[in-house]
Amino acid sequence: MPSWQPHPHLYCDKEGLEKVKAKLIHPRFKKDWEAVRFRADSDLDCPAIEDPGVAGENKHLRQAAYQAAREAFVYRMTGEKKYAARVQAYFDGLLAIPLWSGNPLDCQFGLREGAMALHLGEAYDLVADEMSDAARKTFLDACVERLLKVFVANCKNGQNHYLGGERTMNHLALHASGASCLAIALDGDAGDLSKEIEIARAHLLRFIEWYDDAGASLEIDGYWTYANEHVIRAMYALRNNGWPKFMHQRAKKLERYFYPVLCMSVGGKFVTNFADSRYGYDMKATREDALVRKGVREAYLPEGADPRQVSYRMRTCALALAAAFQDGRIQWFADQLPWGDQFGIIAGDPDLKPAPPDDLPTTVCYHGCGVGVIRSSMTDPDALLLGLKAGRARGRVYDDPHSQFDLNSVVLEAYGEPLLADPGYHHVWHSKMQTTDPDHISNSTPPHNTLLVGGKGQTVEDSPLAHLQDLSPNEDVDYLVSRIERAYGPRVRRYDRHAYCIGKQFFVIVDDVLLREPEVLTWNFHAAEEARLTAAAPPAPPKACRIQRGQATLVLVPFGLELTCKTAGDHLLPRFQFDTPEAVTFVRAGWLLLPHRKGEDVPDVEAKFAEGGVVVFAGEESWELPVVVRRASFRSDIMLPFPERAKD
């Protein structure tokens, strides 16, 4: 008889599993367990291996592996044999498919294979003791040949951009996490896999170092959770199998991992959906909420929510990180989120007290992802929040596929509604239109809340880049500025977008634009879907535009510059479009953004430009807002020179 390793050991041993069972009746994990159990039961009514035509590419293999891990967990929690039998059905179905990798779009060992490896490791670790020796050997041989050997080969052959070091992103996270968890789960049973573990661990650390010191990266929201839900699992497995301090890196990035997501969310939903992010719903699910299954995607949803926008990953990450670092703020945020999956139950701490993050600053710059946030409150679900985008776009210098041409754009959330909206992630990969195409309906500049110069936006040739500064002068005035380093080519000498929040009640935007030669300027301000755009009627301020959605309204008042205005619907989102009546070389254009609840009076606010800045009047109060201009070469001190090319 073979000498097998004790199982389980990936995330916890048998004694640890008994502690996990005790969590199932804890109020903190009730919704997680209900969702996991419901989804496991739903899996029993469907084919073990989904139709590839439904899932697309080889997603059906990843789906089977993930479901196998879920069924294995439910089996260990309940002891019901039907779940163990289902796991074996998944294994049998996968073993009958001779090739698990080989997607040319993913360099052999890719996103699907990485996720598949991780979840097969989880499932095997939980049911290994139930398998016959012959079944175990067949399974182990297949995993080593089809996944681990492919992973190691991809580390050496130079064909995989991520394992070869050319790119980082979520791909590297999936590759390294999947190989780590599978190798740890199989180590000893399939021979000595210490080499594979060390290779995967090194890549995992390289991914973590890609994040900046604030715990932020270019990939935010869905791609943050997509990568880190796997990374945290692998870190947890390493911590539990010989590296007890592994999550406590000296750079302390993991401790700060969740704070950018926390600061960019309101009431449990992600609202600063710049770049390839999606606007999230407020999903405090209860057992009475709708239970929905669509194709291969099932979700535990509030009625009316879009299943494409729901992710178990956010809560799973929050529960695991809160417990690992005993962080009550992250636990508070986890409590605002919908259900997680079984790993959130395993890694979460039932005794950790939530701590509302009211002590955090309401103005913050995250330079790694290029997002600045000004908000009225960290805990009020009706908080006002303005997000300002800087960072990188796609370019010939920076190759960041999940960036868009959206620099100096803004979003605005108020009273639970998106009032200035961003299209976020709407494009389809692998279509004939490239994401760098100026006509791309989502990636290109026009659908974002920023500037067009001569009708043109930011382009890949100019490797667009902008940086943020927090210049807030006092508690009553929050002040962020995003400064374009380059984006529109040498035709734009300066484009600084200054954003202010006054008394946590309303916002002011000032655009300071200097061109090489006269051109017509266009500003777009987009509303969310189902919003109503109208010219405001009295008693609203003159020359105002109104965006109304749900119980919230935004009055938008331009000042300082005569502009033409029209509404349009030819982008993904409806919009107000402002244009200069004629070509200009230098402008300072300002907007008052006055959010209020439906039925309430519009705030009585006026603004005008004065020497050195803006003066704002609200009733008997007034504020002098500085417009701080940076003296810098338009060629930028931190970028390569502009390419030589013909004058536009």
GIKAGI-V504079 format. One record per helix or strand of 3 or more residues. SS is the DSSP state (alpha for helix, beta for strand). FROM is the first residue (numbers start at 1). TO is the last residue. Records with the same first field share a line. If there is no record, write none. Layout:
SS=FROM-TO ; FROM-TO
//
This chain:
alpha=14-23 ; 27-44 ; 52-55 ; 59-78 ; 81-95 ; 104-106 ; 111-130 ; 133-156 ; 169-186 ; 194-210 ; 222-240 ; 253-256 ; 259-263 ; 307-309 ; 313-325 ; 328-336 ; 342-347 ; 460-462 ; 489-491
beta=291-294 ; 297-300 ; 363-366 ; 371-375 ; 385-389 ; 410-414 ; 417-420 ; 451-453 ; 465-470 ; 477-486 ; 492-502 ; 506-519 ; 521-526 ; 532-535 ; 544-549 ; 552-559 ; 563-568 ; 575-580 ; 584-597 ; 605-610 ; 613-618 ; 621-626
//
